[in-house]
Amino acid sequence: MIPLRRPVLPAGLAARIELKSEELRSGAATTRAAREAWKAARLVRAELGGVLGAMASGLERCMYCGDSAGSSIDHFEPIVRAPLRAFDWLNHLLACTHCNSNHKRDQYPCDDTGACLLVDPSREDPYDHLRLTLSTGEYRAVTPKGAETIRVFGLGRRVLCRGREMAYPRCKSMLRDAVRQHAEGRDDIAREVEQALLAQPFADVLYAMYRTLHTPGAAAVFEPDVLDALRRVRLFAPPAGARAVVVPPRAGPGAAVAREAPPG
């Protein structure tokens, strides 16, 4: 799971979903009525799906597991709990069938104050609640919200852990390749490699690598050439507080030099 930037909806689509919400507010805003209205709004759902697909990581990946294709619109706060939010754009995320139907379903755990205990990647950085062990592909929680997020979305599934574990060496290899292509003056090929990195499933592995780069123990986690590649090939913005550093360029044209280093 990685942070996602939610765009402003096109004016026409925003007006249509507001009209749908107003119809619910003016009628019997029951769970059944909301579900029927949502099911009947095929054009609206198709348009929302297109916007969510562009917002998702990779090639329209599920916003929860990051592995499978996002095939349905999930109501983050379920309709059964909040029928008036059926057409609320801020309540829509793209999910795969497995995460949406087999795991999350209508779950929406809250703490004693009523605050939701699930990470919404469009509102907060999952890294604040979850840590990915790159060598094993396993998540561990650092907050109660992180623990519930792992449980509800099934992020500890064996197949997901194995997929993330296998994505790690692939990311390292592609980062090394991008640096080499830049150093040899083949910037167009380097950019193709960088775009392929961003398009692959398990974007959370690459994101975790960049977040780990800005921690005191980064040198103990990464091989020196991978550490160098992460500093040179900037695919994610550094966290707040990271300070800039100049990395000495490798021999050859096209090598990037201005990168970020861990704070402190």
N, C-alpha and C positions, 0 to 999 in steps of 0.2 A: 504494500500500500504506500502510495506517494501522495504528496500534496498536489491538488489540482486547482486550476484557476477557473472559476465559473464565469462565463461571459454574460454580457447583457443580451437578452433575447432581442431578436428583430421586433420592431414595433408592432407589426401585424400579428405575429404569434403571441406577443405579450398581451395584446388586446383580446385575442381569442381566449386565452386561458383565464384572463380576468373575468370575461363574460361567463365562462363556465363556472368559475368560483361564485360569481354573483347569483347564478341560477341555483346553485346549491344552497347559498345563504338564504335565499328568498323562499325556498321550499323546505321539504323535510330532509334535513341534512343527516340522514341515517347512513350507517355503513353500507347497507344494501343500495340505497339511492346513489351514493358516491361511486360505488363499484360499477353500477350499471351505467352511470354517466361517463365514467372513465373508459369502460369497454366500448361504448358507442362512439367515442371521440377518436375515430381512427385517423383522421387527417392530422389532428392535433398531436396525437401520439407519434405519428410518423415524423412530423416536424421536430418535435422534442427529441426524438431518437437521433435525428441527424445532428442536432446541436450537441447532444451528449457524446455522440461518437467522435466529433471533432475535439471535444474537451478531454476525452479519455487519453490515457497513455498508449503509446504504441499504435497498433492498428485496431482501434476501437476495443481495447482490452477491458475486461471487467474491472471496475473501480475498487473492488474488494480484494480479489485474489491476484489480479494482474496477469493471469495465465490464459484463461479461456476468453473467447470473443464475447463481448457484451451483447446479449441478445434480448434483454428486456429492461424496461424502466422500473426501477425499484422505488417505492415510496419509503424514504429513510424512516420517517415516523409513519407507521402503518396506517392505512385507511381505517382499519378497525378501531384504532385509537384516536385518530384525528380525521374524520371524513371531510371536514372543510379544507384540509390541506391536499386533497386529491390532485388539484391543479396548481398547487403552489410550486413554482419553479425552483425555489430554494430547498424543496423536499424531494427532488428528483435526482437519482444517480443511476448510472448504467451498470447493470449486473449480468453475470452469466446465469444460466438456468440453475446450475449446481449451487452457487452461493445464494441465489434468491429463493429458490423453491425448496432446496434440500437442507439448507442451513438457517439462514436468517428468518425466512417466512414472516411471521408477525411479531417477532421478538423485538423488544425495545426496552431493555433493562434501564432502570433509573436508580439513583442513590436516594438517600433519605430526604434530600431536599427537592427531589423531583427532576434533577438534572440528568440528562441522558448519559449512559455509560458506554456509548459506542462512539468510535472515532468517525467523524464526518470529514473525509479528505478534502472536501471543498471549503471547509471552514477552519481547519487546523492542520498542523503538520503531524502526521502519524508518528514521526520520529520522537516527538515529545512523550509518547506513550508506549512505543514499541521499539525494540532493538533486534536487529537481524544478525545472527551469527553467520558470517559469510561462509565459513568452512563447512557448515552443516546444513545451511538453509533453514534453520529453525529460528522462530521468533520467541522472544521472551518479553514479558510485560514489565514495565517500569512504573506503571500506575494501575489503579483499579480499572480505569477505563481501558487501558491496554489489555488487561486480562480478559475482560468481557468481550472486547473486540476479537481477540484470538478465538475465544470460545464460540461466539455467535456466528462468525463468518467461517469457522472451520479452518483458520489459517495454519493450524498445525497438522493438516492432513498429510499423510506420508507422501503422496504424489506431489504435493506442492513443495514440501521440504526438499524432496529429491530434485525437483525441477529447479528450485533456487540454487541448490548445491551445484548443479551442472551449469547453471547460467554464470556462476562466478568465474570459472576459468575461461569461459567464452568471452566475458567482458574484458578480462585482463588481456587476452590475446588480441582482441580487436582494438583496445586502447594502444597496445604496443604497435600494432600495424598502422594506426592513424599517425602516431608520432613518426614512425619510419617513413611513411609516405610524404609527410610534410618535410622531413629532413632531406628527402631526395628530390624535392621540388614538385612532387605530384599532388598538389593541393586539391585538385578536383577529385582524385581518388580518395584522398584523406577525408574529404567532406562526405563522400559516399559511405565510407566506413562509419563515420560519426552518425550519419542519418540512420544507418542500419542498426547501430547500437541503440538509438532511441526508439526504433520501431519494433524491436524484439520484445517477446513476452518477458515477464518478470522484471519490469522496470524498477521494482523496489530493490533489486540487487545492485544495479548501477547507482541508484540514489543512495543506498546505504554506503557504498564505497566512497562517494563524494562527501557524505556526512562524516564518515570515519576519517577521511583525509584531514578534517579540521579538529581532530582530537589529539591530545598529547601522545597517545600510544600508536599513532598511525605508522610510524617507522617499524614498529614491531609486528604490524599486521601485514603490510605489503612488502613485496620485493622492491629493491631500489628503483628498478626500471618502471615498475607499475606506479610507484609513488611519483616518479618524475612525469609519467604519462598523465596521471590524474591532475597534476598541476598545470600541464601544458594544454590538455584537451578539455576545455571548459564547457561541459554539457549541462551542468546545473549551477545555478547561482549559489555563491557561498553563503553560509548562515550569517546573521547579523553579528558583527564583532570581529569577523575574520579580517586580518590585515593583508594588504597587498605585499608581494615579494617578487623580485625579478629572478627568474630561473635562467641560468646561463644557457644560451642556445646551443643545440647540437650543430655539428658541422653541416653545411649545406643550406640552401635557400629555403625559405618557407616555414622555418621552425618558429612556433609561437614562443614568446618570451614572458610576457606579463601575465602572471597567474596569482592565485591566492595561496596563502599559507595559514596554518593553524594560528589562532589568536594566542597571545600571551608570550 
